[in-house]
Amino acid sequence: MFKKILSYFYPITIYKETSTISKSIEVTLYNGKMLLNTKNTNYSFGSLQSILKTGLLDIGATEISRMESVLILGVAGGSVVQTLVTDFSFSKNITGVELDEEIIQIANSYFNLDKIPNFKCVIADAEKFVQSDASHYDLIIIDIFKDTEMPEFLFQESYISNCKQLLNKNGYILFNTMRLNKDSKNTIDKYLLHFDSNSYSKKVLKNVERYNDVIIIKRV
Ligand SMILES: C[S@@+](CC[C@H](N)C(=O)[O-])C[C@H]1O[C@@H](n2cnc3c(N)ncnc32)[C@H](O)[C@@H]1O
């Protein structure tokens, strides 16, 4: 309780770990709330959670309520899982894919991720997972970062095409991107070209929580 009060004055580190994949991972108490951070950015809860919630609100609670299955690529602390379950009362299947096993152990210990009954987590590389997964989803949330870096495969034809194969008709892709240089607009424009306008509707929510652009694509 004392730490919680102190956290309104300055962030308090609750746990710090060096992970092979994510390098430095920190659980921090800030303004009475636990966050998961890496060296240079917030990974879960905090602003990251608000960014994905903005995307989900744009898709809309009615659309989300009719969905049967959600795939999350990049899980970390699982804040978007909590948002779906708590804020959108989503009770259908949620599958998460996460490369870093150590971060999932932290998510289970500090954020009770393993207590969410409709969530299952697969430890795998999302790039490979989308190649071999035979399921179909109504919503695919892409939230893959290594600290502030977005791996190149996210913008490559083969990975994009594999994601499209997994998406049901009337399903959505919600892709969180971070704007780090002047090329970002070009990168997003090129990404959108992979989705033919006759089969997909597309929009970009710009400057979400300042540095992020959220791409929302619907298969029509
Ligand atoms: C911003 S965090 C995800 C936050 C999460 N969506 C949430 O709602 O709290 C980005 C995650 O992507 C994971 N990641 C990076 N490369 C990956 C890959 N190739 N496959 C799966 N996960 C990956 C990182 O380990 C990290 O946990």
The ligand as an SDF file (V2000), in Angstrom:
LIG
                    3D

 27 29  0  0  0  0  0  0  0  0999 V2000
    4.4410   -4.2450  -27.2930 C   0  0  0  0  0  0  0  0  0  0  0  0
    4.6910   -5.8690  -26.7760 S   0  0  0  0  0  0  0  0  0  0  0  0
    3.0570   -6.5930  -26.9210 C   0  0  0  0  0  0  0  0  0  0  0  0
    2.0550   -6.0050  -25.9560 C   0  0  0  0  0  0  0  0  0  0  0  0
    0.7420   -6.7350  -25.8750 C   0  0  0  0  0  0  0  0  0  0  0  0
    0.0710   -6.8040  -27.1600 N   0  0  0  0  0  0  0  0  0  0  0  0
   -0.1880   -6.1630  -24.8380 C   0  0  0  0  0  0  0  0  0  0  0  0
   -1.3590   -5.9410  -25.1680 O   0  0  0  0  0  0  0  0  0  0  0  0
    0.2210   -5.9650  -23.7000 O   0  0  0  0  0  0  0  0  0  0  0  0
    5.5200   -6.5960  -28.1510 C   0  0  0  0  0  0  0  0  0  0  0  0
    5.7730   -8.0960  -27.9910 C   0  0  0  0  0  0  0  0  0  0  0  0
    6.1350   -8.6500  -29.2650 O   0  0  0  0  0  0  0  0  0  0  0  0
    6.9350   -9.7890  -28.9790 C   0  0  0  0  0  0  0  0  0  0  0  0
    7.6100  -10.2660  -30.2010 N   0  0  0  0  0  0  0  0  0  0  0  0
    8.6850   -9.7120  -30.8340 C   0  0  0  0  0  0  0  0  0  0  0  0
    8.9980  -10.4500  -31.9290 N   0  0  0  0  0  0  0  0  0  0  0  0
    8.0840  -11.4560  -31.9880 C   0  0  0  0  0  0  0  0  0  0  0  0
    7.8670  -12.5330  -32.9020 C   0  0  0  0  0  0  0  0  0  0  0  0
    8.6500  -12.7090  -33.9750 N   0  0  0  0  0  0  0  0  0  0  0  0
    6.8590  -13.3940  -32.6450 N   0  0  0  0  0  0  0  0  0  0  0  0
    6.0510  -13.2320  -31.5670 C   0  0  0  0  0  0  0  0  0  0  0  0
    6.2090  -12.2280  -30.6610 N   0  0  0  0  0  0  0  0  0  0  0  0
    7.2110  -11.3470  -30.8760 C   0  0  0  0  0  0  0  0  0  0  0  0
    7.9010   -9.2400  -27.9150 C   0  0  0  0  0  0  0  0  0  0  0  0
    8.5720  -10.2750  -27.2420 O   0  0  0  0  0  0  0  0  0  0  0  0
    6.9310   -8.4300  -27.0420 C   0  0  0  0  0  0  0  0  0  0  0  0
    6.4790   -9.2100  -25.9740 O   0  0  0  0  0  0  0  0  0  0  0  0
  1  2  1  0
  2  3  1  0
  2 10  1  0
  3  4  1  0
  4  5  1  0
  5  6  1  0
  5  7  1  0
  7  8  2  0
  7  9  1  0
 10 11  1  0
 11 12  1  0
 11 26  1  0
 12 13  1  0
 13 14  1  0
 13 24  1  0
 14 15  1  0
 14 23  1  0
 15 16  2  0
 16 17  1  0
 17 18  1  0
 17 23  2  0
 18 19  1  0
 18 20  2  0
 20 21  1  0
 21 22  2  0
 22 23  1  0
 24 25  1  0
 24 26  1  0
 26 27  1  0
M  CHG  2   2   1   9  -1
M  END
$$$$
